[in-house]
Amino acid sequence: MLTPQQLATLKSAIQGDQELNAFPMNSDGAFDIARKLNEKAAPDYYVWRTSVQVDEIMQNGFDWTRVDNLTVGKARIWDWMMRTGILNPSRANVRAGVVATFNVAADQATRQAVFNHCQRVATRVEKLFATGSGTASNDQGTGPATMGFEGPIFYQDVEMAR
């Protein structure tokens, strides 16, 4: 459910968009606006995912040999971050942990492989409430925005905003 401040932001965004504001002020119009806002942002606007399965990272492009080169302390950091099976890269300290763990030049590709799994393209409505540049991630864990709202909106949200 959107907060009153988010509803006000949504209303302003709808009014400021010629295409969205042209839809009628009824349930059909609200449904069409919600459908449009749930489409992927164009151009691509990247956000940090809030939940990434560790297996997705470790089994797709991860260089396992880089783990062998970790010091005991860095290996402990990596194990601790992975222990629940889910990583939340939207948290700055988690991204900093990845950078701190794989912090030598030879680890650059490993960091990038991890961060590639930690981002996705936002929808139009997610972009509306996101904070940050929205660019693709780099090996330093910067680029994507942090979401202030995640998921789809529904026609009822649009009706409440309008």
N, C-alpha and C positions, 0 to 999 in steps of 0.2 A: 504494500500500500504506500502510496506517495504521501510525503509530508505536505503540510500547507505551503511551505516555501517551494517545494518541488512542483506542486500544482500551479503555483503562480508563475514559476519559470516555464512550465509546459504551456500555459496559456499564452504567455508572451511569445514563446517560440512559434506557436501555431499562428498567432496574429501577425507575426513578422514574416511568415512564409506564405507567399502568394498562392501556391498550390494547395497547401493545407487549409488556409483560411477560406478558400473558395468552397470547401465542402459544406453542405447544409448543416444547420444547427439542430440536428436530430440524431437519433440512434444510428441510422445508416451512415451519416456523415462522420459520426464519432468512430464507428467501426472502420471506415475507410482511412481515417487519420491514424488510428492505432495500427492498422495494417502497414501503412506507409512508414510510420516511425519504428516499426519492428524490423524493417529491412536493414541490411548492412549499410553502414555509412559509406558514402562515396564522396571524395576519394577515401581509400582505406584509412581508418583511424584506429590505431592499435591501442589496446588496453591490456593491463596485466590480468591474467586469469586469477581467480581466487581459490581454485582447487585444481591441482594437477596430480594425477596418479604418478607415484614414483616409478612404477613399471613403464609408463609412457616415456619418461625421460631416460631411464637406464637401458631400455631395450631398443631405442631408436636413435642411432647416431652418437651414442655416448662412447667415449674412448676409455675402456676399462683399464688400459695400461696406465693411464694417468693416476688412477687410484693407488697403484703400487708406488708411485713417487711421492705420496703425501707423507708428511711427518705424522707422528702419533697424534699431536694436537689437532692438526687439520683433518685427519681421518676421523677423529672423535667428533669434530664439528659436523662433518658430512654425515656420519652415522646418526647423530642427534637430529639433524634436519630431516632425515629420511625415515626415522623410526616409526612414525604413524602411518606411513604409506601414502600420505598426501602432503603436498607442498603448497603453501599459500604465497606465491611470489608477488602478490599485491602489497605485501608487507616489506618495507624498505630494509628491515633487519635481515629478512630471509635472503633478499638479493645481495645484501652486503656479505652474508655468510657464504654464498656461492663464490663471490669474488675473492673473499679472504681465503677460502679453501683452495681454490685453483688460481693462485696469484702469480705464477711465473709465466714468462712469455710462451713456453711450450704448452701451457694450459689454455691459451686463448681460444682455440677451436672447441675445446671441451666446454668452456664457459658459454660460448656462443650456442653450442648444441643444446645446453641446458635452457638457456634463455629463449631459444626458438620455440621450445615447448610451452613456455610460460606466458605466451602472449596470444592474442587473437584479435580479429577485427570486431569492433563494436558495432552495435546497431545504431541507428540514428538517435534513438531516445537515450541509449547508454552514453553516447557521445555528448548529448546535451548536459548530462549531469557529471561528466568526467572532468578530472583535473590533470593537466599535463599536456605535453606536446603531441602525443598520439602518433609518434613516429615508431618505426620498427625498432626492436631492441638491438642493442649492441653488446659486445662482450663485457662491458662494464655494468650491465644491468640497468641502463637508463634508456629512455625513449618512450615506451608506452605510457599511457595515462593510467591513473587510478580511478576506478569507477566509484561514483557516489550512489549509483543505482545499478542493479544488475537484473537482467531478465526482460521479459516482454511486458508491455503495458496492454491494457484491455480497454474496450470502448467505454466502460464505466469510468476509467481514469480520465479519459478525454472529456467525457460529459461533465465530470466534477470540475475539471480545469476550466472548461469553457463557461 
